[in-house]
């Protein structure tokens, strides 16, 4: 599969990225890590094994874009706007729902309830995945 810097990600490429991202060890390493170049180099190598030729910068950019789009849709839905959607929302929800919400994000948005923060911080359901 030939993919350059200006090429859009295909559905298969995004699915491959999500499958690697959904692994518990990857999620743990990505959460709360600011300098994560090494993690994305590893993700790019794993994607190459799956037939996806993307470099680590492309993987990090796609990761950030998917995460941003997911949060935009999630906050819209929590605010009552069910019209906002995205293609891989349910996959991303399964990956991101157990990430603890930082206090800064909760205070800035004013949309995160205490119950939601507790749900997100609960490690008990994480072990089942």
N, CA, C and O of each residue as an XYZ file, in Angstrom:
516
protein
N       0.849     -1.183      0.000
C       0.000      0.000      0.000
C       0.892      1.244      0.000
O       1.684      1.434      0.923
N       0.776      2.060     -0.989
C       1.644      3.232     -1.089
C       0.951      4.441     -0.471
O      -0.163      4.797     -0.856
N       1.624      5.065      0.491
C       1.043      6.202      1.184
C       2.107      7.266      1.397
O       3.117      7.014      2.055
N       1.892      8.423      0.859
C       2.821      9.522      1.048
C       2.292     10.509      2.059
O       1.232     10.309      2.652
N       3.047     11.585      2.252
C       2.673     12.584      3.244
C       1.364     13.271      2.886
O       0.595     13.644      3.772
N       1.104     13.441      1.593
C      -0.099     14.132      1.173
C      -1.288     13.229      0.927
O      -2.362     13.702      0.553
N      -1.110     11.929      1.134
C      -2.182     10.979      0.869
C      -3.128     10.884      2.057
O      -2.713     10.941      3.215
N      -4.406     10.739      1.740
C      -5.401     10.548      2.790
C      -5.317      9.120      3.315
O      -4.916      8.201      2.601
N      -5.696      8.957      4.559
C      -5.720      7.626      5.156
C      -6.943      6.887      4.634
O      -8.047      7.432      4.629
N      -6.751      5.653      4.198
C      -7.884      4.838      3.772
C      -8.574      4.275      5.009
O      -8.034      4.318      6.115
N      -9.757      3.755      4.802
C     -10.499      3.156      5.909
C      -9.716      1.985      6.513
O      -9.695      1.808      7.731
N      -9.078      1.193      5.657
C      -8.298      0.052      6.130
C      -7.105      0.517      6.969
O      -6.772     -0.110      7.975
N      -6.467      1.605      6.560
C      -5.328      2.133      7.313
C      -5.769      2.627      8.688
O      -5.085      2.396      9.685
N      -6.907      3.303      8.737
C      -7.416      3.805     10.016
C      -7.779      2.630     10.923
O      -7.499      2.657     12.121
N      -8.402      1.601     10.349
C      -8.748      0.416     11.145
C      -7.494     -0.247     11.714
O      -7.492     -0.692     12.861
N      -6.437     -0.312     10.918
C      -5.183     -0.891     11.388
C      -4.603     -0.059     12.528
O      -4.148     -0.606     13.533
N      -4.621      1.276     12.369
C      -4.140      2.161     13.434
C      -4.958      1.958     14.701
O      -4.395      1.875     15.792
N      -6.264      1.876     14.572
C      -7.125      1.675     15.738
C      -6.860      0.328     16.407
O      -6.923      0.221     17.632
N      -6.567     -0.693     15.616
C      -6.304     -2.008     16.210
C      -5.021     -1.987     17.034
O      -4.960     -2.598     18.102
N      -3.997     -1.291     16.548
C      -2.750     -1.175     17.315
C      -2.973     -0.280     18.534
O      -2.529     -0.597     19.638
N      -3.664      0.836     18.322
C      -3.935      1.796     19.394
C      -4.770      1.165     20.504
O      -4.625      1.544     21.666
N      -5.627      0.228     20.179
C      -6.529     -0.357     21.169
C      -5.833     -1.325     22.118
O      -6.410     -1.721     23.131
N      -4.606     -1.709     21.802
C      -3.884     -2.612     22.695
C      -3.598     -1.919     24.026
O      -3.199     -0.755     24.069
N      -3.809     -2.656     25.095
C      -3.692     -2.089     26.438
C      -2.326     -1.452     26.690
O      -2.246     -0.373     27.275
N      -1.248     -2.118     26.250
C       0.099     -1.589     26.495
C       0.321     -0.268     25.745
O       0.964      0.644     26.266
N      -0.208     -0.171     24.534
C      -0.079      1.070     23.748
C      -0.880      2.190     24.404
O      -0.388      3.309     24.549
N      -2.117      1.885     24.800
C      -2.956      2.905     25.458
C      -2.278      3.438     26.708
O      -2.288      4.643     26.958
N      -1.688      2.543     27.495
C      -1.017      2.968     28.730
C       0.171      3.876     28.425
O       0.379      4.878     29.108
N       0.946      3.531     27.405
C       2.115      4.335     27.058
C       1.712      5.692     26.503
O       2.375      6.692     26.776
N       0.634      5.739     25.728
C       0.219      7.009     25.128
C      -0.421      7.949     26.145
O      -0.289      9.168     26.036
N      -1.112      7.384     27.130
C      -1.804      8.233     28.094
C      -0.811      8.960     28.993
O      -0.018      8.337     29.699
N      -0.870     10.268     28.953
C      -0.067     11.088     29.845
C       1.397     11.233     29.447
O       2.180     11.814     30.198
N       1.779     10.719     28.286
C       3.163     10.837     27.836
C       3.274     12.000     26.872
O       2.596     12.027     25.845
N       4.127     12.960     27.196
C       4.283     14.124     26.329
C       5.291     13.861     25.218
O       5.045     14.217     24.066
N       6.394     13.255     25.539
C       7.414     12.944     24.528
C       7.199     11.505     24.086
O       7.715     10.564     24.689
N       6.417     11.358     23.010
C       5.980     10.034     22.629
C       6.463      9.599     21.243
O       5.846      8.737     20.618
N       7.540     10.176     20.768
C       8.072      9.820     19.450
C       8.366      8.326     19.363
O       8.029      7.687     18.366
N       8.985      7.768     20.385
C       9.331      6.351     20.389
C       8.110      5.449     20.270
O       8.153      4.420     19.595
N       7.027      5.834     20.924
C       5.795      5.053     20.854
C       5.260      5.060     19.427
O       4.816      4.028     18.923
N       5.301      6.217     18.779
C       4.776      6.303     17.413
C       5.707      5.642     16.402
O       5.244      5.189     15.355
N       7.000      5.573     16.686
C       7.906      4.799     15.836
C       7.514      3.325     15.922
O       7.470      2.625     14.910
N       7.234      2.870     17.125
C       6.786      1.487     17.323
C       5.457      1.232     16.613
O       5.292      0.203     15.957
N       4.512      2.162     16.742
C       3.207      2.020     16.085
C       3.383      1.954     14.570
O       2.736      1.143     13.908
N       4.255      2.805     14.014
C       4.499      2.798     12.566
C       5.076      1.449     12.124
O       4.714      0.938     11.064
N       5.971      0.870     12.935
C       6.529     -0.447     12.603
C       5.455     -1.519     12.643
O       5.410     -2.396     11.781
N       4.593     -1.447     13.645
C       3.495     -2.414     13.746
C       2.548     -2.279     12.552
O       2.057     -3.278     12.026
N       2.294     -1.042     12.131
C       1.424     -0.825     10.976
C       2.065     -1.377      9.710
O       1.368     -1.916      8.851
N       3.390     -1.249      9.583
C       4.076     -1.805      8.424
C       3.900     -3.318      8.360
O       3.767     -3.884      7.275
N       3.899     -3.974      9.517
C       3.652     -5.413      9.570
C       2.248     -5.747      9.068
O       2.008     -6.839      8.553
N       1.321     -4.796      9.222
C      -0.053     -4.986      8.764
C      -0.266     -4.474      7.340
O      -1.387     -4.498      6.832
N       0.803     -4.014      6.700
C       0.715     -3.562      5.317
C       0.415     -2.081      5.148
O       0.072     -1.642      4.050
N       0.537     -1.310      6.215
C       0.269      0.128      6.164
C       1.607      0.860      6.245
O       2.296      0.780      7.262
N       1.975      1.565      5.188
C       3.260      2.269      5.133
C       3.081      3.741      5.499
O       2.855      4.589      4.635
N       3.185      4.017      6.758
C       3.112      5.387      7.284
C       4.281      5.599      8.223
O       4.684      4.688      8.945
N       4.828      6.819      8.211
C       5.909      7.084      9.162
C       5.319      7.521     10.500
O       4.111      7.720     10.630
N       6.193      7.666     11.485
C       5.725      7.963     12.835
C       5.029      9.312     12.921
O       4.102      9.476     13.714
N       5.460     10.285     12.117
C       4.823     11.610     12.152
C       3.392     11.547     11.625
O       2.495     12.200     12.159
N       3.189     10.760     10.581
C       1.841     10.592     10.040
C       0.943      9.871     11.043
O      -0.229     10.216     11.199
N       1.499      8.876     11.717
C       0.733      8.146     12.731
C       0.338      9.073     13.882
O      -0.797      9.036     14.357
N       1.284      9.902     14.325
C       0.986     10.819     15.426
C      -0.047     11.852     15.002
O      -0.949     12.176     15.774
N       0.073     12.370     13.796
C      -0.892     13.357     13.308
C      -2.291     12.757     13.210
O      -3.272     13.395     13.591
N      -2.383     11.529     12.699
C      -3.693     10.880     12.573
C      -4.273     10.585     13.943
O      -5.471     10.765     14.166
N      -3.433     10.134     14.862
C      -3.849      9.886     16.245
C      -4.447     11.155     16.866
O      -5.520     11.120     17.468
N      -3.733     12.271     16.708
C      -4.194     13.535     17.282
C      -5.501     13.998     16.632
O      -6.406     14.478     17.314
N      -5.587     13.849     15.314
C      -6.801     14.274     14.605
C      -8.003     13.421     15.001
O      -9.093     13.949     15.223
N      -7.811     12.117     15.087
C      -8.907     11.233     15.489
C      -9.366     11.539     16.907
O     -10.564     11.577     17.186
N      -8.413     11.756     17.795
C      -8.732     12.056     19.191
C      -9.501     13.381     19.297
O     -10.471     13.488     20.048
N      -9.055     14.380     18.539
C      -9.729     15.684     18.550
C     -11.156     15.557     18.002
O     -12.103     16.083     18.587
N     -11.294     14.865     16.891
C     -12.619     14.704     16.286
C     -13.550     13.926     17.218
O     -14.724     14.271     17.356
N     -13.028     12.882     17.853
C     -13.814     12.095     18.810
C     -14.312     12.975     19.952
O     -15.494     12.945     20.296
N     -13.418     13.750     20.530
C     -13.817     14.593     21.669
C     -14.833     15.651     21.249
O     -15.746     15.969     22.011
N     -14.681     16.197     20.043
C     -15.639     17.181     19.534
C     -17.035     16.561     19.430
O     -18.021     17.160     19.859
N     -17.107     15.366     18.864
C     -18.393     14.680     18.713
C     -18.961     14.294     20.078
O     -20.158     14.450     20.319
N     -18.119     13.797     20.960
C     -18.568     13.372     22.283
C     -19.135     14.547     23.082
O     -20.195     14.426     23.696
N     -18.436     15.678     23.076
C     -18.925     16.844     23.806
C     -20.218     17.371     23.189
O     -21.108     17.827     23.908
N     -20.326     17.311     21.866
C     -21.563     17.745     21.209
C     -22.720     16.846     21.638
O     -23.806     17.335     21.947
N     -22.491     15.553     21.657
C     -23.541     14.606     22.063
C     -23.922     14.801     23.520
O     -25.101     14.737     23.869
N     -22.919     15.043     24.385
C     -23.211     15.274     25.801
C     -23.995     16.559     26.009
O     -24.692     16.714     27.012
N     -23.881     17.483     25.054
C     -24.608     18.753     25.133
C     -25.978     18.659     24.484
O     -26.716     19.644     24.451
N     -26.327     17.491     23.969
C     -27.645     17.309     23.382
C     -27.682     17.387     21.870
O     -28.754     17.262     21.277
N     -26.539     17.592     21.227
C     -26.490     17.667     19.768
C     -26.129     16.295     19.211
O     -24.952     15.951     19.097
N     -27.156     15.511     18.864
C     -26.931     14.154     18.363
C     -26.635     14.140     16.866
O     -26.433     13.071     16.290
N     -26.606     15.310     16.230
C     -26.369     15.355     14.785
C     -24.896     15.190     14.432
O     -24.572     14.788     13.315
N     -24.000     15.495     15.371
C     -22.562     15.346     15.111
C     -22.201     13.872     15.139
O     -22.531     13.155     16.083
N     -21.519     13.431     14.088
C     -21.092     12.034     14.025
C     -19.694     11.952     13.425
O     -19.178     12.920     12.866
N     -19.104     10.787     13.554
C     -17.843     10.493     12.885
C     -17.796      9.002     12.631
O     -18.448      8.228     13.332
N     -17.032      8.597     11.640
C     -17.034      7.215     11.179
C     -16.605      6.203     12.238
O     -17.250      5.164     12.382
N     -15.557      6.473     12.966
C     -14.999      5.493     13.902
C     -15.296      5.856     15.359
O     -14.523      5.514     16.253
N     -16.407      6.544     15.598
C     -16.727      7.013     16.941
C     -16.784      5.870     17.949
O     -16.197      5.973     19.026
N     -17.482      4.782     17.620
C     -17.656      3.696     18.582
C     -16.336      2.982     18.872
O     -16.090      2.559     20.002
N     -15.492      2.849     17.854
C     -14.168      2.256     18.071
C     -13.334      3.133     18.994
O     -12.693      2.640     19.923
N     -13.348      4.434     18.732
C     -12.578      5.366     19.556
C     -13.152      5.451     20.965
O     -12.408      5.600     21.935
N     -14.468      5.359     21.080
C     -15.095      5.400     22.390
C     -14.613      4.222     23.237
O     -14.348      4.372     24.429
N     -14.503      3.056     22.613
C     -14.011      1.878     23.331
C     -12.562      2.072     23.778
O     -12.171      1.594     24.843
N     -11.774      2.764     22.975
C     -10.361      2.991     23.301
C     -10.203      4.095     24.345
O      -9.432      3.950     25.294
N     -10.927      5.190     24.171
C     -10.693      6.393     24.977
C     -11.587      6.531     26.206
O     -11.316      7.382     27.054
N     -12.613      5.749     26.331
C     -13.570      5.982     27.425
C     -12.961      5.799     28.802
O     -13.460      6.372     29.770
N     -11.890      5.014     28.918
C     -11.304      4.753     30.229
C     -10.143      5.671     30.563
O      -9.513      5.512     31.609
N      -9.845      6.635     29.690
C      -8.787      7.593     30.018
C      -9.297      8.546     31.084
O     -10.392      9.095     30.955
N      -8.516      8.748     32.134
C      -8.955      9.700     33.154
C      -9.034     11.109     32.569
O      -8.191     11.514     31.770
N     -10.054     11.838     32.980
C     -10.214     13.216     32.531
C      -9.360     14.091     33.426
O      -9.463     14.016     34.650
N      -8.517     14.920     32.826
C      -7.682     15.805     33.639
C      -8.541     16.919     34.215
O      -9.553     17.296     33.625
N      -8.145     17.439     35.351
C      -8.915     18.504     35.982
C      -8.990     19.725     35.081
O     -10.033     20.374     35.004
N      -7.905     20.043     34.403
C      -7.869     21.211     33.538
C      -8.920     21.090     32.441
O      -9.664     22.039     32.194
N      -8.992     19.942     31.784
C      -9.969     19.746     30.708
C     -11.382     19.811     31.262
O     -12.269     20.389     30.633
N     -11.599     19.230     32.424
C     -12.933     19.239     33.012
C     -13.353     20.659     33.380
O     -14.510     21.033     33.186
N     -12.421     21.455     33.910
C     -12.753     22.820     34.305
C     -12.954     23.715     33.088
O     -13.857     24.551     33.079
N     -12.120     23.549     32.060
C     -12.230     24.380     30.861
C     -13.557     24.176     30.157
O     -14.217     25.141     29.772
N     -13.949     22.924     29.988
C     -15.147     22.635     29.235
C     -16.413     22.791     30.059
O     -17.472     23.105     29.515
N     -16.317     22.576     31.361
C     -17.478     22.709     32.220
C     -18.562     21.699     31.895
O     -19.702     21.858     32.332
N     -18.232     20.667     31.140
C     -19.231     19.694     30.713
C     -19.014     18.323     31.338
O     -19.840     17.426     31.170
N     -17.937     18.158     32.039
C     -17.615     16.861     32.614
C     -18.197     16.781     34.019
O     -17.818     17.553     34.900
N     -19.105     15.857     34.223
C     -19.705     15.705     35.540
C     -18.773     14.900     36.433
O     -17.855     14.237     35.951
N     -19.015     14.964     37.729
C     -18.206     14.205     38.676
C     -18.370     12.715     38.418
O     -17.395     11.965     38.476
N     -19.591     12.281     38.135
C     -19.846     10.862     37.863
C     -19.089     10.418     36.614
O     -18.548      9.313     36.585
N     -19.042     11.262     35.584
C     -18.325     10.918     34.352
C     -16.832     10.808     34.624
O     -16.170      9.908     34.105
N     -16.296     11.719     35.436
C     -14.875     11.680     35.767
C     -14.550     10.398     36.529
O     -13.510      9.784     36.290
N     -15.431      9.989     37.443
C     -15.204      8.748     38.179
C     -15.264      7.549     37.243
O     -14.455      6.629     37.359
N     -16.216      7.554     36.319
C     -16.323      6.469     35.337
C     -15.057      6.369     34.510
O     -14.527      5.279     34.292
N     -14.574      7.516     34.051
C     -13.383      7.537     33.210
C     -12.145      7.092     33.967
O     -11.222      6.544     33.365
N     -12.106      7.314     35.268
C     -10.930      6.978     36.055
C     -10.970      5.544     36.577
O      -9.989      5.077     37.155
N     -12.080      4.840     36.385
C     -12.232      3.493     36.911
C     -11.354      2.493     36.178
O     -11.537      2.284     34.979
N     -10.405      1.871     36.867
C      -9.514      0.916     36.203
C     -10.098     -0.497     36.119
O      -9.520     -1.356     35.454
N     -11.224     -0.753     36.775
C     -11.726     -2.118     36.858
C     -12.162     -2.675     35.506
O     -11.908     -3.845     35.221
N     -12.796     -1.886     34.685
C     -13.270     -2.395     33.407
C     -12.164     -2.449     32.377
O     -12.324     -3.110     31.351
N     -11.047     -1.777     32.609
C      -9.941     -1.745     31.660
C      -9.290     -3.125     31.514
O      -8.789     -3.461     30.441
N      -9.297     -3.903     32.558
C      -8.624     -5.194     32.522
C      -9.357     -6.215     31.661
O      -8.774     -7.236     31.297
N     -10.606     -5.968     31.330
C     -11.372     -6.908     30.519
C     -11.064     -6.787     29.038
O     -11.429     -7.671     28.263
N     -10.408     -5.726     28.630
C     -10.137     -5.537     27.210
C      -8.809     -6.125     26.823
O      -8.419     -6.056     25.657
